[in-house]
């Protein structure tokens, strides 16, 4: 249950209400918000004089629910917005990892030619094996910052664990929480204290309920700028890396107020299938696409098989434009 109270309510009374209903307090410019467990369906009659508005929910998907906020939240990324009243779809591209200054500069030069403005690349890599490339760390963040200053791009990069979350928040324009970190409460709570956009990826073994509830940790901590990213879930199928859950994306579109980005690269795991999946994603009318693109995927230090080269992405990009137009979207 979500309760709204007047801003001028006595602070002690607000605290009493929160304690009584086991509620999290969220302060907004116009009113105070109390978020209680969804099992609560009504308040005591004596307390109703303090409550301006109330919302009842079936599950603990509450702040993210479109029963609370209709439509999609508006989130600013660089000079543009996604969600809200905009029809923008953010296409963010770049390599899995920052590998060197030469590699990321080649990527930036290519991105400049496309007209896109968002560069994604990882610096702290949560790899499955401890014997593989783990990313350049802080050095990589500094390279991305250099690229941003030179080219004016917005930077999307991932936080792996709470040991470096402050550095990623300081350097990134969009903080990505990867699939393997979706349940990391240290990261979620840190990201709730910034107002920078958070790109939250679905864990590959997580239900939609668990996924959106993870976003509630960020929202209830005070950061309204959360974007959900579907990147494939683990099923019985072994011929692809994961299975891109477009049914799940349809559910998120219908039932949440958070913008949605789809990631066909990590779902497919192989470059040959990424273009078809990307076109299907664009046709769904979502708010963004994340596609891994590398100057020379054959020598990539991580996820080599799924990354498109520049020529492959250029061909794909031309086919995305008419699809975006057909579903009333503007690529940014």
C-alpha positions as CSV (number, residue, x, y, z in Angstrom):
1,X,0.0,0.0,0.0
2,X,1.2,3.5,-0.8
3,X,0.0,6.4,1.3
4,X,0.4,10.2,0.6
5,X,0.5,12.7,3.4
6,X,0.7,16.5,3.4
7,X,4.2,18.0,3.5
8,X,3.3,20.0,6.6
9,X,2.4,16.9,8.7
10,X,4.2,16.9,12.1
11,X,7.4,14.9,11.6
12,X,6.7,12.9,14.8
13,X,3.3,12.0,13.5
14,X,4.8,10.9,10.2
15,X,7.2,8.7,12.0
16,X,4.5,7.2,14.1
17,X,2.5,6.4,10.9
18,X,5.5,4.8,9.4
19,X,6.2,2.7,12.5
20,X,2.6,1.6,12.8
21,X,2.4,0.4,9.2
22,X,6.0,-0.8,8.8
23,X,6.4,1.8,6.1
24,X,9.4,3.2,4.2
25,X,9.2,7.0,4.1
26,X,9.9,8.7,0.7
27,X,10.0,12.5,0.6
28,X,8.9,14.3,-2.6
29,X,8.5,18.0,-3.2
30,X,4.7,17.9,-3.1
31,X,3.9,15.3,-0.4
32,X,5.3,12.5,1.8
33,X,5.1,8.9,0.6
34,X,4.7,6.0,2.9
35,X,5.3,2.6,1.2
36,X,4.0,-0.3,3.3
37,X,4.0,-4.0,2.6
38,X,1.4,-4.9,0.0
39,X,-0.4,-7.1,2.5
40,X,-1.8,-4.0,4.1
41,X,-5.1,-3.2,2.4
42,X,-6.5,-0.4,4.7
43,X,-5.5,2.0,7.4
44,X,-7.0,2.7,10.8
45,X,-10.0,5.1,10.6
46,X,-8.3,7.5,13.1
47,X,-5.3,7.9,10.7
48,X,-7.3,8.8,7.6
49,X,-7.3,12.5,8.6
50,X,-3.6,12.5,7.8
51,X,-3.7,10.6,4.5
52,X,-4.4,12.5,1.3
53,X,-4.5,9.6,-1.0
54,X,-3.9,5.8,-0.8
55,X,-3.2,3.1,-3.4
56,X,-3.7,-0.7,-2.8
57,X,-1.6,-3.3,-4.5
58,X,-1.7,-7.1,-4.9
59,X,2.1,-7.5,-4.7
60,X,5.2,-5.5,-3.6
61,X,5.5,-4.1,-7.1
62,X,4.2,-0.7,-6.0
63,X,6.3,2.4,-6.9
64,X,7.0,0.8,-10.3
65,X,3.4,-0.1,-11.0
66,X,1.3,1.7,-13.6
67,X,-1.5,1.5,-11.0
68,X,0.5,4.2,-9.1
69,X,1.9,6.2,-12.0
70,X,0.2,6.0,-15.4
71,X,2.4,5.8,-18.5
72,X,6.2,5.8,-18.3
73,X,8.4,7.8,-16.1
74,X,10.4,10.5,-18.0
75,X,14.1,10.0,-17.6
76,X,16.7,12.4,-19.0
77,X,19.8,11.0,-20.6
78,X,22.2,13.6,-21.9
79,X,20.1,16.2,-23.8
80,X,17.2,13.9,-24.5
81,X,14.4,12.1,-22.6
82,X,13.1,8.6,-22.8
83,X,9.7,7.7,-21.5
84,X,7.1,10.3,-20.4
85,X,5.6,12.1,-23.4
86,X,8.5,11.4,-25.7
87,X,8.6,8.8,-28.4
88,X,12.4,8.5,-28.2
89,X,14.2,5.2,-28.3
90,X,17.7,5.3,-27.0
91,X,20.2,3.1,-29.1
92,X,23.4,2.7,-27.1
93,X,26.3,0.8,-28.6
94,X,29.8,-0.1,-27.8
95,X,32.1,-3.0,-26.9
96,X,31.6,-5.4,-24.0
97,X,34.7,-4.1,-22.4
98,X,37.0,-1.1,-22.6
99,X,40.3,-2.8,-23.7
100,X,42.6,0.1,-24.7
101,X,42.5,3.8,-25.6
102,X,42.9,2.9,-29.2
103,X,39.9,0.5,-29.2
104,X,37.6,2.9,-27.4
105,X,38.6,5.8,-29.6
106,X,37.9,3.7,-32.7
107,X,34.5,3.0,-31.2
108,X,33.9,6.7,-30.5
109,X,34.8,7.7,-34.1
110,X,32.4,5.1,-35.4
111,X,29.6,6.3,-33.0
112,X,30.1,9.8,-34.2
113,X,29.5,8.8,-37.8
114,X,26.2,7.1,-36.9
115,X,24.8,10.2,-35.2
116,X,24.1,8.3,-32.0
117,X,25.1,9.8,-28.7
118,X,25.3,7.0,-26.2
119,X,28.4,4.8,-25.6
120,X,28.3,1.7,-23.5
121,X,31.4,-0.2,-22.4
122,X,32.3,-2.1,-19.3
123,X,35.3,-1.4,-17.0
124,X,34.5,-3.8,-14.1
125,X,33.6,-7.1,-15.6
126,X,31.6,-9.8,-13.6
127,X,33.0,-12.7,-15.5
128,X,32.0,-16.3,-15.0
129,X,35.6,-17.5,-14.8
130,X,38.3,-15.9,-12.6
131,X,40.9,-16.6,-15.3
132,X,39.4,-14.3,-18.0
133,X,39.8,-10.6,-18.6
134,X,38.2,-8.7,-15.6
135,X,38.2,-5.2,-17.1
136,X,40.5,-2.2,-16.8
137,X,38.8,-0.9,-13.7
138,X,39.3,2.7,-12.8
139,X,41.7,3.2,-15.7
140,X,38.8,2.2,-18.0
141,X,36.5,4.7,-16.3
142,X,39.0,7.5,-16.9
143,X,39.3,6.5,-20.6
144,X,35.5,6.7,-20.9
145,X,35.5,10.1,-19.2
146,X,38.2,11.3,-21.7
147,X,36.0,10.1,-24.6
148,X,32.9,11.9,-23.1
149,X,34.8,15.2,-22.8
150,X,36.1,14.9,-26.4
151,X,33.0,13.7,-28.1
152,X,30.1,14.7,-25.9
153,X,28.6,11.2,-25.6
154,X,26.7,9.9,-22.6
155,X,28.5,7.0,-21.0
156,X,26.8,3.8,-19.9
157,X,28.9,1.5,-17.8
158,X,28.5,-1.3,-15.3
159,X,29.1,-1.6,-11.6
160,X,30.2,-5.1,-10.6
161,X,30.2,-4.9,-6.8
162,X,29.9,-2.4,-3.9
163,X,33.7,-1.9,-3.7
164,X,33.7,0.5,-6.7
165,X,30.1,1.6,-7.0
166,X,31.1,5.2,-5.9
167,X,33.6,5.4,-8.7
168,X,31.1,4.3,-11.3
169,X,28.4,6.7,-10.1
170,X,31.0,9.5,-10.3
171,X,32.1,8.8,-13.9
172,X,29.0,7.3,-15.6
173,X,26.0,9.1,-17.0
174,X,23.9,5.9,-16.7
175,X,24.9,3.3,-14.1
176,X,24.3,-0.2,-15.3
177,X,23.5,-2.9,-12.7
178,X,24.3,-6.2,-14.4
179,X,22.3,-9.4,-14.4
180,X,24.7,-11.0,-11.9
181,X,24.4,-8.0,-9.5
182,X,20.6,-7.6,-9.6
183,X,20.2,-9.0,-6.1
184,X,23.2,-7.0,-4.6
185,X,21.5,-4.8,-2.0
186,X,24.7,-2.8,-1.4
187,X,24.6,-1.7,-5.0
188,X,20.9,-1.2,-5.1
189,X,20.9,1.0,-2.0
190,X,23.9,3.0,-3.2
191,X,22.2,3.7,-6.5
192,X,19.1,4.8,-4.7
193,X,21.0,7.8,-3.3
194,X,22.0,9.3,-6.6
195,X,19.6,10.7,-9.2
196,X,21.5,9.5,-12.1
197,X,19.7,7.0,-14.3
198,X,20.1,3.4,-13.3
199,X,19.9,0.7,-16.0
200,X,18.8,-2.4,-14.1
201,X,19.3,-5.7,-15.9
202,X,17.2,-8.8,-15.2
203,X,19.0,-11.7,-13.6
204,X,19.0,-14.6,-15.9
205,X,17.2,-16.8,-13.4
206,X,14.8,-14.2,-12.0
207,X,11.1,-13.9,-12.4
208,X,9.5,-10.7,-13.5
209,X,8.2,-10.2,-10.0
210,X,11.7,-10.5,-8.5
211,X,13.1,-8.2,-11.3
212,X,10.7,-5.4,-10.7
213,X,11.0,-5.7,-6.9
214,X,14.7,-5.2,-7.2
215,X,13.9,-1.8,-8.8
216,X,11.7,-1.0,-5.8
217,X,14.9,-0.8,-3.7
218,X,16.2,2.0,-5.9
219,X,12.9,3.8,-6.2
220,X,12.0,3.6,-2.5
221,X,15.5,4.9,-1.6
222,X,14.8,8.2,-3.5
223,X,16.0,7.7,-7.0
224,X,13.1,7.8,-9.5
225,X,15.2,7.3,-12.6
226,X,15.2,3.5,-13.1
227,X,15.2,1.8,-16.5
228,X,14.5,-1.9,-16.8
229,X,16.6,-4.0,-19.1
230,X,15.6,-7.5,-20.4
231,X,18.7,-9.3,-21.5
232,X,17.6,-13.0,-21.7
233,X,16.8,-15.7,-19.2
234,X,18.2,-19.2,-18.8
235,X,15.8,-21.9,-20.1
236,X,16.2,-25.5,-21.2
237,X,17.5,-24.3,-24.6
238,X,21.3,-24.8,-25.3
239,X,21.6,-23.6,-28.9
240,X,21.5,-19.9,-27.9
241,X,23.2,-18.3,-24.9
242,X,19.9,-17.3,-23.2
243,X,16.3,-16.8,-24.3
244,X,15.2,-13.2,-24.9
245,X,11.9,-12.9,-23.0
246,X,9.8,-10.6,-25.3
247,X,6.7,-11.9,-23.5
248,X,8.2,-10.6,-20.3
249,X,8.9,-7.3,-22.1
250,X,5.2,-7.1,-23.1
251,X,4.3,-7.6,-19.4
252,X,6.7,-4.9,-18.3
253,X,5.2,-2.5,-20.9
254,X,1.7,-3.2,-19.7
255,X,2.2,-3.2,-16.0
256,X,5.1,-0.9,-15.0
257,X,5.8,2.8,-15.3
258,X,9.5,2.2,-15.9
259,X,11.1,2.7,-19.4
260,X,12.3,-0.6,-21.0
261,X,15.6,-1.3,-22.8
262,X,16.2,-4.6,-24.6
263,X,19.6,-6.2,-25.0
264,X,19.6,-8.8,-27.9
265,X,23.4,-9.2,-27.8
266,X,23.6,-11.0,-24.4
267,X,20.4,-12.9,-25.1
268,X,21.5,-14.5,-28.4
269,X,25.2,-14.8,-27.6
270,X,26.1,-15.0,-31.3
271,X,26.4,-12.1,-33.7
272,X,24.5,-13.7,-36.5
273,X,21.2,-13.6,-34.5
274,X,21.5,-10.1,-33.1
275,X,20.2,-8.1,-36.1
276,X,16.9,-10.1,-36.3
277,X,16.4,-9.9,-32.5
278,X,17.1,-6.2,-32.6
279,X,14.5,-5.6,-35.3
280,X,12.0,-7.5,-33.2
281,X,12.8,-5.4,-30.2
282,X,12.4,-2.2,-32.0
283,X,9.0,-3.3,-33.3
284,X,7.8,-3.7,-29.7
285,X,7.9,0.1,-29.3
286,X,10.2,0.0,-26.2
287,X,12.4,2.9,-25.0
288,X,15.8,1.6,-25.8
289,X,18.2,-0.9,-27.4
290,X,21.6,-2.0,-26.1
291,X,23.8,-3.6,-28.8
292,X,27.4,-4.7,-28.4
293,X,29.7,-3.4,-31.2
294,X,33.4,-3.8,-31.4
295,X,36.0,-2.6,-34.0
296,X,37.2,-6.2,-34.4
297,X,35.2,-8.8,-32.5
298,X,37.6,-11.6,-33.4
299,X,40.2,-10.1,-30.9
300,X,37.7,-8.9,-28.2
301,X,38.8,-9.8,-24.7
302,X,35.3,-10.6,-23.6
303,X,32.0,-11.8,-25.3
304,X,33.7,-11.9,-28.7
305,X,31.1,-14.1,-30.3
306,X,28.1,-11.8,-29.8
307,X,29.6,-8.4,-30.8
308,X,28.9,-6.9,-34.2
309,X,31.7,-5.2,-36.1
310,X,31.1,-1.7,-37.5
311,X,30.0,-2.7,-40.9
312,X,27.5,-5.2,-39.5
313,X,26.0,-2.6,-37.1
314,X,25.8,0.0,-40.0
315,X,23.7,-2.4,-42.0
316,X,21.5,-3.2,-39.0
317,X,21.0,0.5,-38.1
318,X,19.6,1.3,-41.6
319,X,17.0,-1.4,-41.1
320,X,16.0,-0.2,-37.7
321,X,15.1,3.3,-38.9
322,X,11.9,2.3,-40.9
323,X,10.8,0.0,-38.1
324,X,11.1,2.9,-35.6
325,X,9.1,5.1,-37.9
326,X,6.4,2.4,-38.3
327,X,5.9,2.2,-34.5
328,X,6.1,6.0,-34.0
329,X,9.5,6.1,-32.4
330,X,12.5,8.5,-32.9
331,X,15.9,7.0,-32.6
332,X,18.3,9.0,-30.4
